[in-house]
Amino acid sequence: MDWNQKLRELHVAREMANKYKKEIACIEEAHRTRYTENYAGRDDAVRHVFELEDEIRQAAVDQYAADPTTKEICPGVGIRVMTSYNYPFASAFDWAREHRLCLKLDEKAFKDMCKQETTRPAWVELVETPITTIAVDLGKVLGK
């Protein structure tokens, strides 16, 4: 390989990429300046969407906390319960070595084993976290 030639090619390619990057930045700035109201409207709308989603998610989790038997809060809003396990890594590693499962803790296999209450060590804490799901196409759910 001709290193000098390749480095010259790379240098020229980088300069070209930087030239286009600067030109595009100028074009984007001009566009943003010209359409300031549109960008502000979009930003406000996106912020409002996030606020409403957060409000709906929190209300759904609160309702689920009051009645954990109901996972469908209303059409388009539901609860999915995520399960995780808290355990001291050193204890899990010692347990795995004692059971001749590995030289290194296979966390996926260990967590799979923890899914069964009968095989879960007493020092593993089961943590269930409710997560609200909101339908992407609310128009379908709302009939609009």
C-alpha positions in Angstrom: 0.0 0.0 0.0 1.2 3.5 -0.8 0.6 5.1 2.5 1.3 8.7 1.3 -1.2 8.3 -1.5 -3.9 6.9 0.7 -3.3 9.7 3.3 -3.5 12.3 0.6 -6.8 10.7 -0.7 -8.1 10.7 2.9 -7.1 14.4 3.4 -8.9 15.5 0.2 -12.0 13.4 1.1 -12.1 14.9 4.5 -11.8 18.4 3.1 -14.6 17.7 0.7 -16.8 16.3 3.5 -16.1 19.3 5.7 -16.9 21.7 2.8 -20.3 20.1 2.3 -20.9 19.9 6.0 -20.3 23.7 6.3 -22.5 24.4 3.2 -25.3 22.3 4.6 -25.1 24.0 8.0 -25.4 27.4 6.3 -28.4 26.2 4.3 -30.1 24.7 7.4 -29.5 28.0 9.4 -31.0 30.0 6.6 -34.0 27.6 6.4 -34.4 27.8 10.2 -34.3 31.6 10.1 -36.8 31.8 7.3 -39.2 29.3 9.0 -38.7 30.3 12.6 -42.5 30.2 13.4 -42.8 26.7 11.9 -39.9 25.4 14.0 -41.3 27.0 17.1 -44.8 25.6 16.4 -43.3 22.1 15.9 -41.2 22.4 19.1 -44.3 23.5 21.1 -46.4 20.7 19.6 -43.8 18.0 20.4 -43.3 19.3 23.9 -47.1 19.2 24.4 -47.2 15.6 23.1 -44.5 14.6 25.6 -46.3 16.3 28.5 -49.6 14.6 27.6 -47.9 11.2 27.2 -46.2 11.6 30.6 -49.5 12.6 32.2 -51.3 9.6 30.7 -48.5 7.2 31.6 -48.4 8.4 35.2 -52.2 8.3 35.6 -52.3 4.7 34.1 -49.5 3.5 36.4 -51.4 5.1 39.4 -54.6 3.4 38.3 -52.8 0.1 37.9 -51.3 0.5 41.3 -54.8 0.9 42.8 -56.0 -2.2 40.9 -53.2 -4.5 39.6 -55.7 -6.9 38.1 -56.6 -4.4 35.3 -53.9 -4.0 32.7 -56.1 -2.5 30.0 -56.7 1.0 31.4 -58.8 2.1 28.4 -58.8 1.4 24.7 -55.3 2.4 23.5 -53.7 2.5 26.9 -52.4 -0.5 28.7 -49.9 -1.7 31.3 -47.0 -4.0 30.5 -45.2 -5.3 33.6 -41.4 -5.5 33.2 -39.8 -8.1 35.5 -36.2 -7.7 36.6 -34.1 -9.3 39.4 -31.9 -7.5 41.9 -29.1 -9.5 43.4 -25.6 -9.1 44.6 -23.4 -9.9 41.6 -20.8 -11.7 43.8 -23.5 -13.9 45.3 -24.8 -14.8 41.9 -21.3 -15.6 40.6 -20.5 -17.7 43.7 -23.8 -19.6 43.2 -23.0 -20.2 39.5 -19.6 -21.5 40.3 -21.0 -23.7 43.1 -23.4 -25.2 40.7 -20.7 -25.6 38.1 -22.5 -23.5 35.5 -19.6 -21.3 34.5 -16.3 -19.7 35.1 -18.0 -16.4 34.3 -21.6 -15.5 35.3 -23.9 -15.9 32.4 -26.4 -13.2 33.5 -29.0 -14.2 30.8 -29.0 -17.8 32.0 -29.1 -16.8 35.6 -32.0 -14.4 35.1 -33.9 -17.2 33.1 -33.3 -19.5 36.1 -34.6 -16.8 38.4 -37.9 -16.7 36.5 -38.9 -20.0 38.3 -39.7 -19.3 41.9 -38.6 -22.8 42.8 -35.1 -22.3 41.4 -34.6 -18.6 42.4 -32.1 -18.2 45.3 -33.6 -16.5 48.4 -31.2 -13.5 48.1 -32.6 -12.6 44.6 -35.3 -9.9 44.8 -38.0 -10.0 42.1 -38.8 -6.5 40.9 -41.9 -5.8 38.7 -42.1 -2.4 37.1 -45.4 -1.4 35.4 -44.8 0.4 32.1 -47.6 2.2 30.3 -48.1 1.5 26.6 -50.0 4.0 24.4 -51.3 3.0 21.0 -49.3 4.7 18.2 -52.3 5.3 16.0 -54.8 6.8 18.4 -57.0 7.8 15.4 -57.9 4.1 15.0 -58.6 3.7 18.7 -60.7 6.9 18.9 -62.5 6.1 15.6 -61.2 9.2 13.8 
